[in-house]
Structure formats: C-alpha cells, structure tokens
Amino acid sequence: MSISTNKMNEEQALLKQLEKYTTSIAHLGHVEIGVTNLEKSVWFFTEVMGLSVSAEEGDRVYLRAWQDFDHHTLVLKKSDTSGVQQIGWRVSSSEALRAFERQFKDMGIDHKWVEAGLKKAQGDSIQFRSPAGLPVELYWEKEKFVSMDPATASKLPSHPSKYTGKGVSPRRFDHVNIMVNDVVKEQQWWTDLLGIHHRYYVQNENDVRLGSWLSRTNIAHEIALMRNANQNGALFHHLAYYLDSPDELIRAANLMAENEIKIEWGPGKHGTSGAQFIYVIEPSGNRVEIWTGGFLIFAPDWEPIEWNPEVGPLGLDLWGSKAPESYFTYGTKLL
C-alpha cells in the first residue's frame, strides 16, 4: 500500500471520527440569564420556585433544583438588561469538544475557547452564536453537586439533596425556548451541525413554520424554536423546570398568586408534548415555565411529527384556552 493511500485512509478515518463527534452533544446543561433586579430574582428562584443556591460569586448566583446532579443548572447575572447570556450544552467527551473546535475553524464559524477555571465549576468550553444569534456554549466538564450541609444532604444515593417542599420545588431543569424570525433555518442548523434531533413542529395555514421542538435526549424537547410574530429578531422566550405531578402544578399556581407573581398563561396542557404547564414572569422580566408530564422518545429512527393548521391550536392547549398575544410577541434579549 502506498504512502498516499495510507494518508487517504487516515483522513477518511478522521472524517468518520469527526462525523461521530459532531453529533455527540449529550444534553442541555444550564442557562445563564441576565437579571436587572438580582435581589428580587434570587428571592423568586429560591423562595418561590424553591431552587437552592450552589454558590455566589461577584455578580453571579448559581442555582439548581433538588435532583439536578450538577453544581448548577441556572446562573443569574446582574445586568442592565434582562435576557439570556448563555445556553450551555454538555458534549459526550473531551475529544468531542476539540472536534467541535476543529470543525468550527474549518467552517469559519466565529467562536471563542474559554479555559477551565474562568467559569465557576466548569471546565474548558467553546462559546459561539447560532445563525439567529443564540449565545451557546459547549463544555465537557462540570462539577457535580455535593451537599456539605446535613440539613439538606439526602441519605438516598440517587438524590444529591433532599426534597424539601420549599416553594414550587421542581425536580430538575428541563428546557429553554427561543423566539426567532425563521424557525426552519434555525432548526436545520441545530439539527445538521449540532445533531439535536427534530421532534415535532407546527405549520400555519400559509405553510409557515410556527415552531419546532428539538432534543438530544429522550425527553420531548430540550430547546424549542418559536416564530417571533413581530419578526423583529431573536428573543429569549423562557426557561423551564419540571415537576412530578399535576397536583404540584396547581400548588405552584397558588404559590405564584400568593406571592404576586404574574401568571401569563395556564394552567393548560400542550397537545404537542402532552405536558401540563403554567407560564410566569419573574421579577426581572424573564419568562419561566413550570410543567409536568410530557412524552418520552426512544426510537432511534424518529421522524418529526407535523401539527398542521387543523390541529395546531390543540398543540398549544389541548383544553382549549387561548394563549395571550404576549406569548407570541414578548421576550427578553439575547445578551
């Protein structure tokens, strides 16, 4: 076998390896949001939502739900403008992170390598923007949460901390939603480049894509892309935390009302995912969804499900309520 043939075989093997790694994002890991009133937003997420603080560092507060295994799934950063700072996705290995870096260089995608230690509890990461401007970071290493407080440490090995029942007390971080002008273009980029599976979508009577829902794991979605009705660019729609049961959702709605937190919509039930929900606006203006239920996906050859105009309204709310106009037009900034 000639040297040129050996080199060709090596290049082909590398290409196959890169192809493997480019689809090797593991799961959604965290979201960092800017808040204009850090004190009130911390109060909301700790006292009303019931998240716990993992750390405070400068103008950032790190939070997690009781069965989030990582150090944090939400970061609040004091900011002059509310919105999303970063959407963090864990990749499947350190090699995958380097493979993404090589691919971004080859494709001319502007990106920044962030060394380990520059972000709290996190290893090396790559930060970049999607075509619509979504701020994304990929990482491999993040510290696991270990409780040092006997009052919150669980004796159950599968529980990184106790279920306290404080506030809403969600089990785990679930997903994010972003409003964009062109849903199809953005969805195809996330699927083709990052390997995030397209799960289901809604079309209107003019065959315009109103929304696409995507996930890398077997949950119904980890990121949703909604059409901005105003067509004035990308906006942060919401972040979501997951509850165990519908009775906890009703309890959450009562807690929001008692604490004078605006309930924008719900309780309702999305026909697309089968999840029951409420949407609220936290004190700095970011939207938060609290939800329970939803189907799981196990098929490796899953084909995206279309919700056409005839059944599209049931996809929004199976029970027949109408979403307020703000749901399709209001969002905070991409920072």
N, C-alpha and C positions, 0 to 999 in steps of 0.2 A: 504494500500500500504506500502511495507517495506521500510526501510531506504535505502537499496541498490538499490531498484527500483527508489526511488526518486533521488538518486545520478546519476543513469544512465540516467534518463530523463533530469536532469540538464546538464550533459555532452553532451548529444545529442543536446540540445538547444544551448549550447555554440558552438558546432561544426557548427551548421547551421548558427549561427551568424557570426562565423569566415569565413565561406564559402561566406557569403554575403559581408563581408568587404574585402576579398581578391580580389574581382573583383570590388572594389569601388574606383579605381583611377578615378578622374574626368576629367582631361585634361592635356595636356602639358602646362607647365607654363613658363619656361625660359631655357636659355642655358648660361653657363658661359664658355668663351673661353680665352685661353692664347694667348697673342699677344707679339711679340718681339719688335715691334715699337709702343708703346702705343700712342704717339702723332699723328703719321700718321694714325693709325687705328681709333682713335677718330675723326680725320678730315674726314676720309672716311665715317664713320657711321653717322656723324652729318651733314657735309656739302654736301656730295654727295648722301648718302642714305636719309638724312633728318630726322633721328631719333632725339629725344630730350634727353637731359641729365636730369635724375631724381636726381642724387646725384654723388658726387665724394668722395671717402674715401680711403686714403692711395694710394695703387697701383691698385685700382679698380674704374671703371667708370660704372655707371648704366644707361641704356638707355631703351627707349620704343618708339613705333610707336604712331601716334596721337589718335588712338582709342583702344589702349591697356589700359584696365581698371586698371591693376595692376601697382604698383610702378615701376616695370621694367620687361622686357622680355629678355634682353640681358645684360650680365656683361662682360666687358673687363678687364682682369687682366694682368698686366705687367709680362712677363715671359721670361725665356731664350729660351723656345721652344714654338712654336705655336701649338695649338690644343684645345681639349675640356677638360674642368675641371669638369663640372657637367652638367647633363641634369635633369632639375627639373620638377617633375610631382606633381600636386596638387591632394590630395585624397579628398574623399567626406565628411569627418568629422574627428574630433579629435579622436573619437573612432576607426575609420579605421586605423589611424596612429599607435595606440597602438596595434591593431590587427595584423598589418603587423610586428611590432616588435616581438610579441609573436610567430608568425609563423616563422620568420627568426630564432629565437632562437631554436624553435622545430626542424627546418630543418637543423640546423647547418650552416646557411648562415652567413658568416662574415659580420658584419655591425657596424656602429657607430651612436650613438644617439647624435645629435647636439642640445644643448639647445637654446631656444629662446634668441635672442639678440646677438648671436655670428655671425649671418649673417645679413647684412643690410636689414631692412624692413621685416624680415621673422621670423616666429615662430619656434617651435621645428621641427626638420627634422631627417630623417634616411638616411644615406649615405651607399652605398654598390656598388658592381660590378656585372655585368651580367656575364654569362659564357665566353663571348668573351672579357670581361674586360671593358665594357662600364661603366663609372662613373655615377651613378644615385643617385638622392636624391628625397625622398618623403616628402611632407610637407602639412599642412592644412592651416596655417595662413600666409598671406602676406598682407602688407599694400596696400590699394587702392591709386591710384594716385589722388592727389588733387592739382590743379594748384593754386598757390598764386600770379601769375603774370597776371595782367589784359590784357597784350598783347597776351597771349596765352590761357587764360581761355575762354571756349566756353559758350555762353548763352543757348546752347541746352543741356538739361539734359542728353541726351544719348551720348553726346560727352564729354569725360573727358578733352579734349583740342581741340583747333581749328585745322582745316585743313589749313595749311599754304601754301602748294605747294612748300615748300623748298626742293630742291633736288628731289630724287625719291618720297619721301613722301608716303611710304606704309601705308595701313590702320592698319595692325596687323601682329603680329608674327604668323607663320604658322606651320613649321615643322623642323625636323632635319633628317639627313641621315648619316648612319654609314656603313663603309665597314668592312665585316667580312669574315673569311675563309669558315665557314659553315653556310649558310643562314637558312637552315631548322632547325638545332639545336637551333640557336639563336631565330628564330621566335617562335618555340614551347615553349621556356622558357618564352618569353614575353607574349604569349597568355595564357599558362597554369597557370603560377604563378601570373602574374600581371593583367590578364584579358584584355589585349589590343587586340582588335579584328583584326583578319587577314582579309584583304580586297581583295587583288589580288596579283598575283605572276607571274613570268616569268620563264619558263623552257627552257633549250637549247636542241640541238639535241641528247645529251647524257643523257637526263633526269636529268641534274644537275640544281639546283635552282640558278638562276642568281640574283633574287631579290624578296623581299616580302615587302608589304606596309601595315601598321597597323595603326589603330586609335581607340581611346576610344570614341571620339565624332562622329558627323555625317559627318565630312569632310573626304575627300578621304584618307588622311593619316596624322598622326602626327609624326610618325617615320618610316623611310624606312631603310631596311637592304639590302645592295648590296654585291655581291660576289667580294672579292678582287682578281683581275685577277692575281696578283703576289703571292697570297697565303702566304703572309708574316705577317699575323696578322691583328688585327683590326686597323682601321684608321678613323679619322673624315672626312667625305666626305663634308657635307655642312649644313648650316642653311638657312632658307628661310623666306622671308617676302612677304606678299600678297598685290597685287594691285587690284584696282577696275575694270580696263578695259584694252583691248589690246592697245589702243592708249597711255595709260600711260606706258605700257611696251616698246613701241617704243621710247617714250620720255626718259625712263630710259636708253635704249641702247645708245642714243645720249649723255646723260649726262656722261655715262661711257667713251665713246670715247673722249669727250671734256676734261675730267679730266685724261686721260691717264691711265685708269683702264683696265686691261686685261679682255676682253670678251673671255672666254674659249669656249663657245658654245651658239648658238642661235642668234636671236630669232627662236624658234621652238615650236612644240606642242606635248606634251606627249599623245600618244594614250591611255595609261592606265588610266590616270585620266582625260584627256581632257583639261589639263591646258597648257597655253602658258608660255614660260619661256625664261630667259637668265641666264647663269652662269658666274660669275665674280670672280676674285681673289683679295681679299682685300690686303692692303699693307703689312700685316704681314704673308700673305700666306694662310690664311683660305679661303675656297670657300664659296661663298654666292649665293643663288638662289633668283631671283626676279620672281614672277609668278602671273598669274591671271587666273580665270576660275576654272575648275575642278568640278566634280560631287559631290553631297551630298548623304549620305546614311541614310535611315530612317528605313529600315526593321530590326526588332529585330532578325530574323532568317536568316540573310545574310550569304550566302555561298561564300567562297573565289573564285574569278574568275581566271581561268588559262589562261595565254597567252602562247600558245605553240610556237615551233620554226618557224612555218609558218607565224605567225602574230606578233611574238616577236619584229621584227625591227620596226613595226608600233607603238608598245607600247613606244619605245624610242622617235621616232619622226614621227608623222603622215604625215608630209610634206616631208619626205624622206632624210633629212640631216643625215650625219653620225657623231656620237659622236667622238671627238678626243680620241686617245689612253689614254691620261692623265685622262680622265673622269673615266676610269676603273682601273687606277693604282695609281693615285695621291691622297693623303690625308695627313692631318696633324695628330699629335699624340693624343693618349688618355693619358691625364696627371694625 
